[in-house]
Amino acid sequence: MKAIKKTLTEKIPLLLFVMVLTTSFLFTSCDDDDDNMQNPTQTIVGIASGNSSYSILVDILSMPENSDLLAAANDPNSNLTVFAPTNTAFTNLLTALGKSSLNELPTPLVREIVEYHIIGQKVLSSQLTNGQVATLLANESVTVDLSSGVKINSSNVVNPDVEATNGVIHGIDAVLLPSFVTNALGTISETFMFDNDYTILTEALKIADLLNTVSTTQGLTLFAPNNDAFVAAGITSLDGLDAAALSPILLYHVLGAKVLSTELPADGMAETLNGENIYLGYLTNAVLINGLTQITDVDIEKSNGVVHKINRTLTPPAPNVVDIAVALSQADDAEFTVLVSLLTNPAYSGITDAIIASENITVFAPTDAAFGEISSVIPTLSEAQITNVLLYHAVGARVFSTDLSNGQIVQTLNTMDTLTVNIESGVTLSDTTADPANITEVNIQGSNGVIHVIDKVLLPTL
């Protein structure tokens, strides 16, 4: 025992010396690492580009549409915090959305998601506090949770404090999603928000401040127009359109109840959230809305309602068919000036008042050229005969072009005579004369009826 004590006593100074050297070396190494962290040599982009775990994020930043974000993340004078989702995080998101590639997502949406990962100042993990709310470049916010590790919303920070010359990167294991995106998940908004063919509808709902309403309101039916449907209706750009202009159009595509295709009203009429009705026409192999818009896909059910896809944007009706004719007669390429001059003539005010008062009416409207062809006849007609001519151009029901069938007999407000429909080559109307009238434009809808443009003045028995 004495020998052992003697040996230890002799070796203690040597052990202490080794311990001091080792401790000194450890502290020196830590200081060197701190110096490296405090004096980084690469930008945020440089660091992310050198780490294969963030290649998808780098690919997104490298998109031409995101060149400004790439420039900011690569600018040595920037001061940013980037919560960087790993490739696995992006893959998990795509799987949850039923997508195989980021290319299947709308580019504007991908950009908004990326902006939701950037703070406009450098924030280290040690500077975060539990419950802290941080504002992002996307003008939305994230919440910090320090109760178990570090969480940003529901994403775990798995690689914190990777400092760059222009900020800091925190690697996270799940993609952060803005509130308007999370609100849409599982709802009818999901059917269009993540689809490249529906970017105009998504943007229009945002401008009108209706996107979250569509996502969070229970019991809705949405008739969803794709991008081509907006173009088909003459809406090629949203530039200059605000909420006041877009809201009536968008609300005209929504019913305030969940209505499956098998439950669409048999009478063909349904009230929209716009307050105006849409009118359904049931054909053998198709359902048309307002005579022009076809339902192309039905019964896409989600948590808060159902979506039916359509091929033409629905346009809310103008005040009434007379107002439509007056507006067209005053346009730059004025049309129907002769017809309007007759409708506004005090001698025929009774007809005009009756048309305006009617809840459902159809007017076959002759063009100015059509009246020009009988310009020598009109002056020879009495007021009673002109009255009969005007009544012969109106039907006491809302008749869309799809409601017409070959050989159909149409009873006009001039009860003495009828019209015969021929649709073998185009749509024509046969009157009491030998030459039929061609319908050249169909289904101009007003609040109380519909107008079809014709190239001939219809003549009854005079």
C-alpha positions as CSV (number, residue, x, y, z in Angstrom):
1,M,0.0,0.0,0.0
2,K,2.8,2.4,0.9
3,A,4.4,1.7,-2.5
4,I,1.2,2.5,-4.3
5,K,0.8,5.8,-2.4
6,K,4.4,6.7,-3.1
7,T,3.9,6.0,-6.8
8,L,0.8,8.2,-7.0
9,T,2.5,11.0,-5.0
10,E,5.3,11.0,-7.4
11,K,3.0,11.0,-10.5
12,I,0.5,13.7,-9.4
13,P,2.5,16.6,-10.6
14,L,2.9,15.0,-13.9
15,L,-0.9,14.3,-14.2
16,L,-1.7,17.9,-13.2
17,F,0.6,19.2,-15.9
18,V,-1.0,17.0,-18.5
19,M,-4.5,18.1,-17.4
20,V,-3.5,21.8,-17.6
21,L,-2.1,21.3,-21.1
22,T,-5.2,19.4,-22.2
23,T,-7.5,22.0,-20.8
24,S,-5.6,24.7,-22.4
25,F,-5.7,23.0,-25.7
26,L,-9.5,22.4,-25.4
27,F,-10.2,26.1,-24.7
28,T,-7.9,27.2,-27.5
29,S,-9.8,25.0,-29.9
30,C,-13.1,26.4,-28.9
31,D,-11.9,29.9,-29.2
32,D,-10.7,29.1,-32.7
33,D,-14.1,27.7,-33.6
34,D,-15.8,30.8,-32.3
35,D,-13.5,32.9,-34.4
36,N,-14.5,30.9,-37.5
37,M,-18.2,31.3,-36.7
38,Q,-17.8,35.0,-36.0
39,N,-15.8,35.6,-39.2
40,P,-17.6,33.5,-41.9
41,T,-16.4,33.7,-45.4
42,Q,-19.5,32.8,-47.5
43,T,-22.9,34.3,-48.1
44,I,-26.2,32.5,-47.3
45,V,-26.4,31.3,-50.9
46,G,-22.8,30.2,-50.9
47,I,-23.3,28.1,-47.7
48,A,-26.6,26.6,-48.9
49,S,-25.1,25.8,-52.4
50,G,-22.3,23.9,-50.7
51,N,-24.7,21.7,-48.7
52,S,-26.6,19.1,-50.7
53,S,-29.3,19.0,-48.1
54,Y,-30.6,22.4,-49.3
55,S,-30.4,21.8,-53.0
56,I,-34.1,22.2,-53.5
57,L,-34.1,25.6,-51.7
58,V,-31.2,26.7,-53.9
59,D,-33.1,25.6,-57.0
60,I,-36.1,27.7,-56.0
61,L,-34.0,30.7,-55.4
62,S,-32.4,30.2,-58.8
63,M,-35.7,30.4,-60.6
64,P,-35.8,33.5,-62.9
65,E,-38.9,34.8,-61.1
66,N,-37.0,34.8,-57.8
67,S,-33.9,36.5,-59.0
68,D,-34.4,39.4,-56.5
69,L,-34.5,36.9,-53.6
70,L,-31.4,35.2,-54.8
71,A,-29.6,38.5,-55.1
72,A,-30.6,39.5,-51.6
73,A,-29.5,36.2,-50.1
74,N,-26.2,36.5,-52.0
75,D,-25.6,40.2,-51.2
76,P,-22.8,40.7,-48.7
77,N,-24.5,43.8,-47.5
78,S,-27.7,42.0,-46.6
79,N,-28.5,41.0,-43.0
80,L,-31.0,38.1,-43.2
81,T,-32.2,35.1,-41.2
82,V,-33.2,32.2,-43.4
83,F,-35.1,29.2,-42.0
84,A,-33.9,26.6,-44.5
85,P,-36.1,23.6,-45.1
86,T,-34.1,20.4,-46.0
87,N,-34.7,18.5,-49.2
88,T,-36.7,16.0,-47.1
89,A,-38.9,18.7,-45.8
90,F,-39.8,19.8,-49.3
91,T,-40.3,16.2,-50.5
92,N,-42.7,15.6,-47.5
93,L,-44.7,18.7,-48.5
94,L,-45.0,17.6,-52.1
95,T,-46.1,14.1,-51.0
96,A,-48.8,15.6,-48.7
97,L,-50.1,17.7,-51.7
98,G,-50.0,14.8,-54.1
99,K,-47.3,16.3,-56.2
100,S,-44.1,14.8,-57.5
101,S,-42.3,18.0,-58.4
102,L,-42.1,21.6,-57.5
103,N,-42.8,22.3,-61.2
104,E,-46.4,21.2,-60.5
105,L,-46.9,24.0,-58.1
106,P,-47.7,27.6,-59.3
107,T,-44.5,29.7,-59.3
108,P,-46.1,32.6,-57.5
109,L,-47.1,30.3,-54.7
110,V,-43.7,28.8,-54.4
111,R,-42.2,32.2,-54.1
112,E,-44.6,33.2,-51.3
113,I,-43.7,30.1,-49.4
114,V,-40.0,30.9,-49.7
115,E,-40.6,34.5,-48.5
116,Y,-42.2,32.9,-45.5
117,H,-38.8,31.6,-44.4
118,I,-36.9,34.9,-44.4
119,I,-36.5,37.5,-41.7
120,G,-35.1,40.9,-42.7
121,Q,-32.5,40.9,-39.9
122,K,-29.9,38.5,-38.4
123,V,-31.4,36.5,-35.5
124,L,-29.3,33.8,-33.7
125,S,-31.1,31.0,-31.9
126,S,-29.8,32.4,-28.6
127,Q,-31.7,35.6,-29.3
128,L,-35.0,33.8,-29.6
129,T,-37.5,33.7,-26.8
130,N,-40.4,31.4,-26.0
131,G,-43.6,32.6,-27.6
132,Q,-41.8,35.2,-29.6
133,V,-43.6,36.3,-32.8
134,A,-41.3,37.2,-35.7
135,T,-42.4,39.1,-38.8
136,L,-41.2,37.7,-42.2
137,L,-40.6,39.2,-45.6
138,A,-44.0,37.7,-46.6
139,N,-45.6,40.2,-44.1
140,E,-46.8,37.3,-42.1
141,S,-45.4,36.0,-38.8
142,V,-44.0,32.8,-37.2
143,T,-44.1,31.8,-33.6
144,V,-41.1,30.5,-31.6
145,D,-41.5,27.6,-29.3
146,L,-38.6,26.7,-26.9
147,S,-40.5,24.3,-24.7
148,S,-38.7,21.3,-26.3
149,G,-35.7,22.3,-28.4
150,V,-36.3,25.1,-30.9
151,K,-39.5,25.1,-33.0
152,I,-40.6,27.7,-35.6
153,N,-44.3,27.1,-35.8
154,S,-44.4,23.3,-36.0
155,S,-41.0,22.9,-37.7
156,N,-38.0,21.8,-35.6
157,V,-34.7,23.7,-36.0
158,V,-32.3,20.8,-36.7
159,N,-29.2,22.8,-37.6
160,P,-29.1,26.3,-35.9
161,D,-26.8,29.2,-36.2
162,V,-24.9,28.6,-39.4
163,E,-23.5,32.1,-39.8
164,A,-22.9,33.7,-43.2
165,T,-21.3,37.0,-44.2
166,N,-24.8,38.4,-44.7
167,G,-26.8,36.7,-42.0
168,V,-27.6,33.3,-40.5
169,I,-29.2,30.0,-41.6
170,H,-31.3,27.8,-39.3
171,G,-32.0,24.4,-40.9
172,I,-35.5,23.2,-40.3
173,D,-37.2,19.8,-40.9
174,A,-40.5,20.9,-42.3
175,V,-41.6,23.6,-44.8
176,L,-43.2,26.7,-43.2
177,L,-46.5,27.6,-44.7
178,P,-48.3,31.0,-44.7
179,S,-51.7,31.1,-43.0
180,F,-53.6,31.4,-46.3
181,V,-52.0,28.1,-47.4
182,T,-52.6,26.2,-44.2
183,N,-56.2,27.5,-44.2
184,A,-56.6,26.1,-47.7
185,L,-55.4,22.5,-46.9
186,G,-58.2,20.0,-47.2
187,T,-60.7,22.7,-48.3
188,I,-62.2,23.6,-51.6
189,S,-59.4,26.2,-52.0
190,E,-56.9,23.3,-52.2
191,T,-58.4,22.2,-55.5
192,F,-57.1,25.4,-57.3
193,M,-54.4,27.0,-55.1
194,F,-51.9,24.2,-55.9
195,D,-52.7,23.9,-59.6
196,N,-50.9,25.8,-62.3
197,D,-54.1,26.0,-64.4
198,Y,-55.9,28.1,-61.7
199,T,-53.4,30.9,-60.9
200,I,-55.8,33.6,-62.1
201,L,-58.6,32.4,-59.8
202,T,-56.2,32.3,-56.8
203,E,-54.9,35.8,-57.5
204,A,-58.3,37.2,-58.0
205,L,-59.6,35.8,-54.7
206,K,-56.5,37.3,-53.0
207,I,-57.1,40.7,-54.5
208,A,-60.8,40.6,-53.5
209,D,-59.8,39.4,-50.0
210,L,-62.0,36.3,-50.4
211,L,-59.4,33.5,-50.4
212,N,-59.6,32.8,-46.7
213,T,-63.4,33.2,-46.8
214,V,-63.6,30.4,-49.4
215,S,-61.2,28.3,-47.3
216,T,-62.9,28.7,-43.9
217,T,-66.6,29.0,-44.7
218,Q,-68.6,25.8,-44.3
219,G,-71.1,24.5,-46.8
220,L,-70.1,26.1,-50.2
221,T,-70.3,25.1,-53.8
222,L,-67.7,26.7,-56.1
223,F,-67.8,26.7,-59.8
224,A,-64.1,27.0,-60.5
225,P,-62.9,28.6,-63.8
226,N,-59.3,27.8,-64.9
227,N,-57.0,30.3,-66.6
228,D,-58.4,29.6,-70.0
229,A,-61.9,30.1,-68.7
230,F,-61.0,33.7,-67.7
231,V,-59.6,34.3,-71.2
232,A,-62.7,32.9,-72.8
233,A,-64.8,35.4,-70.9
234,G,-62.5,38.3,-72.0
235,I,-60.6,38.6,-68.7
236,T,-57.0,38.4,-69.8
237,S,-55.4,40.4,-67.0
238,L,-56.2,41.4,-63.4
239,D,-54.2,44.6,-63.8
240,G,-56.2,47.6,-62.5
241,L,-58.9,45.4,-61.0
242,D,-59.6,45.8,-57.3
243,A,-61.8,44.1,-54.7
244,A,-64.8,46.2,-55.7
245,A,-64.5,45.0,-59.3
246,L,-63.7,41.4,-58.7
247,S,-65.9,40.5,-55.7
248,P,-69.2,40.5,-57.6
249,I,-67.7,38.3,-60.3
250,L,-66.1,35.8,-57.9
251,L,-69.2,35.6,-55.6
252,Y,-71.3,34.8,-58.7
253,H,-69.3,31.5,-58.8
254,V,-70.3,30.4,-55.3
255,L,-73.5,28.9,-53.9
256,G,-74.1,29.2,-50.2
257,A,-74.8,25.5,-49.8
258,K,-73.0,22.3,-50.8
259,V,-74.7,21.1,-54.0
260,L,-73.5,17.9,-55.7
261,S,-74.1,17.5,-59.4
262,T,-77.0,15.1,-58.6
263,E,-78.6,17.8,-56.5
264,L,-78.4,20.7,-59.1
265,P,-81.9,22.3,-59.2
266,A,-84.2,20.7,-61.7
267,D,-85.8,24.1,-62.6
268,G,-82.3,25.2,-63.7
269,M,-82.0,28.2,-61.4
270,A,-79.8,28.7,-58.4
271,E,-79.0,31.9,-56.3
272,T,-75.3,32.7,-55.8
273,L,-73.6,34.6,-53.0
274,N,-73.6,37.6,-55.4
275,G,-77.4,37.7,-55.0
276,E,-78.0,37.0,-58.7
277,N,-79.1,33.7,-60.2
278,I,-77.3,31.3,-62.5
279,Y,-79.3,29.4,-65.0
280,L,-78.5,25.7,-65.8
281,G,-79.2,24.0,-69.1
282,Y,-79.3,20.2,-69.1
283,L,-78.1,18.7,-72.3
284,T,-77.7,15.0,-73.1
285,N,-73.9,15.0,-72.4
286,A,-73.3,18.3,-70.7
287,V,-74.6,20.9,-68.2
288,L,-74.3,24.5,-69.3
289,I,-74.5,27.6,-67.0
290,N,-76.1,30.7,-68.6
291,G,-76.1,29.0,-72.0
292,L,-72.3,29.5,-72.5
293,T,-70.3,27.9,-69.6
294,Q,-69.9,24.2,-69.5
295,I,-69.3,22.2,-66.3
296,T,-66.3,20.1,-67.2
297,D,-65.7,18.2,-63.9
298,V,-68.0,17.6,-61.0
299,D,-68.2,16.7,-57.4
300,I,-64.7,17.4,-56.1
301,E,-65.6,17.1,-52.4
302,K,-63.6,18.8,-49.7
303,S,-64.0,19.5,-46.0
304,N,-66.1,22.6,-46.4
305,G,-68.0,22.0,-49.7
306,V,-67.7,20.8,-53.3
307,V,-66.1,22.1,-56.5
308,H,-67.4,21.9,-60.0
309,K,-64.9,23.0,-62.7
310,I,-66.0,25.2,-65.6
311,N,-64.6,26.2,-68.9
312,R,-65.7,29.9,-69.0
313,T,-65.8,32.5,-66.2
314,L,-69.4,33.4,-65.3
315,T,-70.3,37.1,-65.8
316,P,-73.0,38.6,-63.5
317,P,-75.9,39.9,-65.4
318,A,-76.3,43.5,-66.3
319,P,-79.3,45.5,-64.9
320,N,-81.8,44.5,-67.6
321,V,-82.0,43.7,-71.3
322,V,-83.0,47.2,-72.3
323,D,-80.1,48.8,-70.5
324,I,-77.8,46.3,-72.2
325,A,-79.1,47.4,-75.6
326,V,-78.8,51.1,-74.7
327,A,-75.2,50.5,-73.6
328,L,-74.3,48.7,-76.8
329,S,-75.9,51.5,-78.8
330,Q,-73.6,54.0,-77.1
331,A,-70.4,52.1,-77.4
332,D,-67.5,53.1,-79.6
333,D,-68.5,50.4,-82.1
334,A,-72.2,51.3,-81.6
335,E,-74.8,48.8,-82.5
336,F,-78.6,48.5,-82.1
337,T,-79.0,52.3,-82.4
338,V,-82.2,51.8,-84.6
339,L,-83.7,49.2,-82.2
340,V,-82.9,51.5,-79.2
341,S,-84.4,54.5,-81.0
342,L,-87.7,52.5,-81.3
343,L,-87.6,51.3,-77.7
344,T,-87.1,54.8,-76.4
345,N,-89.7,56.3,-78.6
346,P,-92.7,57.4,-76.5
347,A,-95.0,55.7,-79.0
348,Y,-93.7,52.3,-77.9
349,S,-93.0,53.0,-74.2
350,G,-95.6,50.4,-73.2
351,I,-93.5,47.6,-74.9
352,T,-90.3,48.9,-73.3
353,D,-91.9,49.2,-69.9
354,A,-93.2,45.6,-70.2
355,I,-89.8,44.3,-71.2
356,I,-88.1,46.0,-68.2
357,A,-90.8,44.8,-65.8
358,S,-90.6,41.2,-67.0
359,E,-88.8,38.8,-64.7
360,N,-87.8,36.5,-67.6
361,I,-87.7,37.6,-71.2
362,T,-85.7,36.9,-74.4
363,V,-85.1,39.5,-77.0
364,F,-83.9,38.7,-80.6
365,A,-82.1,41.9,-81.3
366,P,-81.6,43.0,-85.0
367,T,-78.4,44.8,-85.8
368,D,-78.4,48.3,-87.4
369,A,-77.4,46.5,-90.7
370,A,-80.5,44.4,-90.4
371,F,-82.7,47.4,-90.1
372,G,-80.8,49.0,-92.9
373,E,-82.0,46.2,-95.2
374,I,-85.6,47.3,-94.6
375,S,-85.0,51.0,-94.4
376,S,-87.5,51.6,-97.2
377,V,-90.2,49.5,-95.4
378,I,-90.1,51.0,-91.9
379,P,-91.5,54.5,-93.0
380,T,-94.5,52.8,-94.6
381,L,-95.6,51.0,-91.4
382,S,-98.1,52.3,-88.9
383,E,-97.5,52.5,-85.1
384,A,-99.6,49.4,-84.7
385,Q,-97.6,47.5,-87.3
386,I,-94.2,48.6,-85.7
387,T,-95.6,47.5,-82.4
388,N,-96.3,44.0,-83.8
389,V,-92.8,43.9,-85.3
390,L,-91.2,44.7,-81.9
391,L,-93.4,42.2,-80.1
392,Y,-92.4,39.6,-82.7
393,H,-88.7,39.9,-81.4
394,A,-89.5,39.0,-77.8
395,V,-90.3,35.8,-76.0
396,G,-91.9,35.7,-72.5
397,A,-89.3,33.4,-71.0
398,R,-85.5,33.3,-70.5
399,V,-84.4,31.1,-73.4
400,F,-80.7,30.4,-73.8
401,S,-79.4,29.1,-77.1
402,T,-79.0,25.7,-75.5
403,D,-82.8,25.7,-74.8
404,L,-83.4,25.8,-78.6
405,S,-83.9,22.6,-80.6
406,N,-84.2,21.9,-84.3
407,G,-87.8,22.4,-85.5
408,Q,-88.9,24.0,-82.3
409,I,-91.8,26.4,-82.5
410,V,-91.3,29.6,-80.5
411,Q,-94.3,31.6,-79.4
412,T,-93.4,35.4,-79.3
413,L,-95.2,38.2,-77.5
414,N,-96.9,38.9,-80.8
415,T,-99.4,36.1,-80.3
416,M,-100.5,36.1,-83.9
417,D,-97.2,34.5,-85.3
418,T,-94.5,32.1,-84.2
419,L,-90.9,31.5,-85.1
420,T,-89.4,28.2,-86.2
421,V,-85.9,27.2,-85.0
422,N,-83.4,25.5,-87.3
423,I,-80.1,24.5,-85.9
424,E,-78.8,22.1,-88.6
425,S,-76.1,24.7,-89.7
426,G,-75.9,27.4,-87.1
427,V,-79.0,28.7,-85.4
428,T,-81.7,30.4,-87.6
429,L,-85.2,31.6,-87.0
430,S,-87.8,31.4,-89.7
431,D,-90.5,34.1,-89.8
432,T,-93.3,34.8,-92.2
433,T,-90.9,35.5,-95.0
434,A,-88.7,33.1,-97.0
435,D,-85.3,34.2,-95.7
436,P,-84.4,33.0,-92.1
437,A,-82.6,35.2,-89.6
438,N,-79.2,34.0,-88.4
439,I,-78.4,34.2,-84.7
440,T,-74.9,35.7,-84.7
441,E,-74.3,36.1,-81.0
442,V,-76.0,34.3,-78.2
443,N,-76.7,34.5,-74.5
444,I,-76.0,38.1,-73.6
445,Q,-77.5,37.9,-70.1
446,G,-79.3,40.6,-68.3
447,S,-80.9,40.6,-64.8
448,N,-84.3,39.9,-66.3
449,G,-83.5,38.0,-69.4
450,V,-81.2,37.3,-72.3
451,I,-80.4,38.8,-75.7
452,H,-79.6,37.0,-78.9
453,V,-78.2,39.1,-81.8
454,I,-79.8,38.4,-85.2
455,D,-78.8,39.7,-88.7
456,K,-82.4,40.3,-90.0
457,V,-85.5,42.1,-88.8
458,L,-88.2,39.5,-88.1
459,L,-91.4,40.3,-89.9
460,P,-94.8,39.1,-88.7
461,T,-98.0,39.1,-90.5
462,L,-98.7,42.8,-91.2
